[in-house]
Amino acid sequence: MVERTMNEIRESDDSVTCAGCAAKARADVPAHVHRAPHNQRTYTLQRCPNCELQFWWPLQADPSVYEGEGFEAYVDYHTGKRPFPRWAEPLFAALPPHRGRALDIGCGDGAVLHRLAQIGYEPHGIDLDEKSIAVAREKFHLANVSVSTLDAFEHASGLRGEQFDLVTFFEVLEHQDAPLAFLAQVQRLCRPGGIVAGSVPNRDRFLARFDRRLGDGDLPPHHFLWFSRAALVRLFERAGFTNVDVTTTGALPYRQIVAKLAALFERRLRRVASLRWLVLPCKVLAPALAVVPWIGMRLAPSHLFFRCTAPATKPS
């Protein structure tokens, strides 16, 4: 990210409508600017003074970043090698004894649906990424998963009179360019009083700025919305959900932090011939260096897990 000059900000239209509460938001002075390598577009970070949501402008999704493997994570999705997402673990801690129909929006490789099926839910899922859906079918043998937009799926479900007892969306909300419209669709798909749950990245996580410098995964056109706990609660309450509970989650075990640091050193240092000799010493130092992020991740974990209740009456 770079910073715009004061003159550039004055010459631009720095007043936009907040994606979370429809209030007028102004860019900070100086404002953060991101030039996305994926599509060469320029985005500016906005901060709403009303609901505290941070969002990138222009808000316009670019689906090509998913199937085109624009980011490293999608390679893991497509090969079926992704470990179970640690930020989804809290979902399984307090599910009601009643099992029903579950829908996972942005189900990816189907890992969450597979686990829900194992405890008695009837799993259904949609994703924009055809390669990930293929993994869900082949690896987890999930039949009711499809490549679909939420609009098309909602329309088809409405024709069939279908609703779901549990609707989840992990690492999906931060991708939305119209979050309130998205949450309205979630309400229509969830039975009255049903459970809605999922996760988003924690914008206040440990070393967030450093993390963003290592890669573009938390920047547009991949992520458009940055949430704090307060901003997330306000968005769900504005959308009409009740019993909104948001907790931090996603801290890595110490061994995984060591492994990630070692892999990072090797990947970065091997790119420069004159620095390759440092790979082994850095790997040896990784266990000691991992202590700080291990502590930091417990004080400010990487993700926010949310759980709430759909309104008791179905929205029109």
C-alpha positions in Angstrom: 0.0 0.0 0.0 1.1 3.6 -0.6 -0.2 6.9 0.6 -1.7 9.6 -1.6 -0.6 13.2 -1.3 -2.9 15.8 0.1 -3.4 17.4 -3.3 -4.5 14.1 -4.8 -7.1 13.6 -2.1 -8.5 17.1 -2.5 -8.8 16.6 -6.3 -10.6 13.3 -5.9 -14.2 12.4 -4.9 -13.4 11.4 -1.3 -17.0 11.0 -0.1 -18.6 7.6 -0.6 -21.6 5.7 0.8 -20.6 3.2 3.5 -21.2 -0.4 2.5 -22.4 -1.3 6.0 -24.7 1.4 7.1 -25.3 3.7 4.1 -23.8 6.7 6.0 -21.4 9.0 4.1 -17.8 8.1 4.7 -14.7 10.1 3.9 -11.3 8.8 3.1 -8.7 9.3 5.7 -6.0 12.0 5.1 -3.7 10.6 3.8 -5.7 7.7 2.5 -4.4 4.2 1.9 -4.2 3.2 -1.7 -3.7 -0.2 -3.2 -2.8 -0.9 -6.8 -3.9 -4.5 -7.4 -1.4 -6.6 -9.5 -4.2 -9.0 -10.4 -6.3 -6.5 -12.5 -4.2 -3.3 -12.3 -7.0 -1.3 -10.7 -6.5 1.2 -7.9 -8.5 1.0 -4.7 -8.7 3.4 -1.7 -9.5 2.4 1.9 -12.5 4.1 3.4 -13.4 4.3 7.1 -16.9 4.8 8.2 -17.2 7.1 11.2 -20.7 5.8 11.9 -20.4 2.0 12.1 -16.5 1.6 12.1 -16.5 -0.6 9.0 -13.4 -0.2 6.8 -14.0 -0.9 3.1 -12.2 -0.5 -0.2 -13.5 1.7 -3.0 -14.6 1.1 -5.7 -16.7 -1.8 -4.4 -16.8 -4.0 -7.4 -16.1 -7.8 -7.1 -13.8 -9.5 -9.6 -14.6 -13.3 -9.7 -11.6 -14.1 -11.8 -9.3 -14.1 -8.7 -10.9 -17.4 -7.5 -10.8 -19.9 -10.3 -7.8 -18.3 -11.9 -5.8 -19.1 -8.7 -5.0 -15.5 -8.2 -3.9 -16.3 -4.7 -2.0 -19.2 -3.2 -4.8 -20.5 -1.0 -6.8 -21.5 -4.1 -4.1 -23.8 -5.2 -4.6 -25.8 -2.0 -8.4 -25.8 -2.6 -8.0 -27.1 -6.1 -5.5 -29.9 -5.1 -7.6 -31.1 -2.1 -4.6 -30.5 0.2 -6.0 -27.7 2.3 -6.2 -28.5 6.1 -9.5 -28.1 7.9 -9.9 -24.3 8.4 -9.2 -23.6 12.1 -11.5 -20.6 12.1 -14.5 -23.0 11.5 -13.8 -25.0 14.6 -16.0 -22.9 17.0 -19.0 -23.8 14.9 -18.9 -27.4 16.2 -18.6 -26.5 19.9 -22.3 -25.6 20.6 -24.6 -26.8 17.8 -28.1 -27.7 18.9 -29.1 -31.3 19.3 -31.6 -30.9 16.5 -30.0 -31.5 13.1 -31.5 -30.4 9.9 -30.6 -29.0 6.5 -27.3 -27.1 6.3 -26.2 -24.7 3.6 -22.6 -23.5 3.3 -22.3 -20.5 1.0 -18.8 -20.4 -0.6 -18.3 -24.0 0.5 -14.9 -24.3 -1.3 -13.6 -27.8 -1.1 -16.5 -29.0 1.1 -14.5 -29.6 4.3 -17.1 -27.9 6.6 -20.0 -29.6 4.9 -18.3 -33.0 5.2 -17.9 -32.5 8.9 -21.5 -31.3 9.3 -22.7 -34.4 7.5 -20.7 -36.6 9.9 -22.8 -35.2 12.8 -26.1 -35.6 11.1 -26.8 -32.6 9.0 -28.0 -32.8 5.4 -25.3 -30.9 3.6 -25.8 -28.4 0.7 -23.3 -26.0 -0.7 -22.5 -23.5 -3.4 -19.4 -21.9 -4.7 -18.3 -19.8 -7.7 -15.2 -21.9 -8.2 -15.8 -25.0 -10.4 -12.4 -26.6 -9.4 -13.2 -26.4 -5.7 -16.7 -27.9 -6.2 -15.0 -30.8 -8.1 -12.8 -31.5 -5.0 -15.9 -31.4 -2.8 -17.6 -34.0 -4.9 -14.5 -36.3 -5.4 -12.8 -36.0 -2.0 -15.8 -35.8 0.3 -18.4 -37.4 -1.9 -20.8 -34.5 -1.5 -23.8 -34.7 -3.9 -25.7 -31.5 -3.1 -22.9 -29.0 -4.0 -22.9 -26.9 -7.1 -21.3 -24.0 -9.0 -23.8 -21.2 -8.6 -24.2 -17.6 -7.7 -26.2 -16.8 -4.6 -28.9 -15.1 -6.7 -29.5 -18.2 -8.8 -29.4 -20.6 -5.8 -31.9 -18.4 -3.9 -34.2 -18.3 -6.9 -34.2 -22.1 -7.3 -34.6 -22.7 -3.6 -37.6 -20.3 -3.5 -39.3 -22.2 -6.4 -38.8 -25.4 -4.4 -39.9 -23.8 -1.1 -36.6 -24.8 0.5 -35.1 -23.3 3.7 -32.2 -24.3 5.9 -31.8 -24.8 9.6 -28.2 -23.7 9.5 -26.6 -21.3 7.1 -22.8 -20.8 7.2 -20.3 -18.7 5.3 -16.7 -18.9 6.3 -14.3 -16.3 4.8 -17.1 -15.0 2.5 -18.5 -11.8 4.0 -15.3 -9.8 3.5 -15.5 -10.5 -0.3 -18.9 -8.9 -0.6 -19.4 -5.6 -2.4 -23.0 -5.3 -1.1 -22.9 -6.9 2.4 -26.5 -5.9 3.5 -28.0 -7.3 0.3 -26.0 -10.5 0.9 -27.2 -10.8 4.5 -30.8 -10.2 3.3 -30.5 -13.2 1.0 -29.1 -15.3 3.8 -32.1 -14.5 5.9 -34.5 -15.6 3.1 -32.6 -18.9 2.8 -32.6 -19.5 6.6 -35.7 -20.8 8.4 -37.1 -18.3 10.9 -35.1 -18.6 14.1 -32.4 -20.7 12.4 -28.7 -20.4 13.0 -26.3 -18.3 10.9 -22.6 -18.6 11.5 -19.2 -18.1 9.9 -16.0 -16.1 10.1 -14.1 -13.1 8.7 -10.4 -12.0 9.0 -9.8 -9.9 12.1 -8.5 -6.6 10.9 -6.9 -6.0 14.3 -5.0 -9.3 14.3 -1.4 -9.6 15.4 1.0 -8.2 12.7 -1.8 -7.5 10.3 0.2 -4.9 8.4 3.2 -7.2 8.0 0.8 -10.0 6.9 -0.6 -7.8 4.2 2.9 -6.9 2.9 3.6 -10.6 2.5 0.8 -11.0 0.0 -2.4 -9.4 -1.5 -4.9 -11.9 0.0 -6.4 -9.4 2.4 -6.6 -6.6 -0.2 -9.0 -6.0 -3.2 -10.1 -7.4 -5.5 -10.0 -10.4 -3.1 -11.1 -8.8 0.2 -13.2 -5.6 0.2 -14.3 -5.3 3.8 -12.2 -5.1 6.9 -14.0 -5.9 10.2 -13.4 -5.3 13.9 -15.6 -7.0 16.4 -17.7 -3.9 16.9 -18.1 -3.3 13.1 -19.2 -6.9 12.6 -21.8 -6.8 15.4 -23.3 -3.6 14.1 -23.6 -5.0 10.5 -25.5 -8.1 11.6 -27.7 -6.1 14.0 -28.5 -3.6 11.2 -29.4 -6.5 8.9 -31.9 -7.7 11.5 -30.2 -10.7 13.1 -30.5 -11.3 16.9 -28.3 -12.9 19.6 -25.2 -11.8 17.7 -22.1 -13.2 19.3 -18.6 -12.6 17.9 -15.4 -14.2 19.3 -11.8 -14.3 18.2 -10.4 -17.5 16.8 -7.7 -18.9 14.5 -4.5 -18.8 16.5 -2.0 -21.3 15.1 -0.3 -24.0 17.2 3.3 -23.3 17.9 4.5 -26.1 15.6 2.6 -24.8 12.6 4.0 -21.3 13.2 7.6 -22.8 13.1 6.7 -24.7 9.9 5.3 -21.6 8.3 8.3 -19.4 9.2 10.7 -22.0 7.8 8.7 -22.3 4.6 8.6 -18.5 4.3 12.4 -18.1 4.7 13.0 -20.8 2.1 10.6 -19.4 -0.4 11.8 -15.8 0.0 15.6 -16.4 0.3 15.9 -18.9 -2.6 14.6 -16.2 -5.0 17.9 -14.3 -4.5 21.0 -16.4 -5.4 23.3 -14.3 -3.0 21.0 -15.0 -0.1 20.4 -18.8 -0.5 23.1 -19.6 2.1 20.9 -18.0 4.7 18.1 -20.6 4.3 19.5 -23.2 6.7 20.5 -20.7 9.4 17.0 -19.1 9.3 15.4 -22.5 9.5 17.4 -23.3 12.6 16.3 -19.9 14.1 12.7 -20.5 13.3 11.7 -22.2 16.6 13.0 -19.2 18.6 11.5 -16.6 16.2 8.1 -18.4 16.4 7.7 -17.5 20.1 6.7 -13.9 19.5 4.0 -14.6 16.9 2.7 -17.5 19.0 2.1 -15.1 21.9 0.8 -12.4 19.6 -1.7 -14.7 18.0 -3.2 -15.5 21.3 -3.6 -11.9 22.3 -5.0 -10.9 18.9 -6.1 -14.0 16.9 -6.3 -14.0 13.1 -10.1 -14.4 12.7 -13.5 -13.4 14.1 -16.1 -16.1 14.4 -19.7 -15.0 14.4 -22.9 -16.8 15.4 -26.4 -15.3 15.4 -30.1 -16.1 15.0 -32.2 -15.4 11.9 -35.3 -13.3 12.6 -38.4 -15.2 13.8 -40.4 -14.1 10.8 -39.3 -14.7 7.3 -38.4 -11.5 5.4 -40.2 -10.7 2.1 
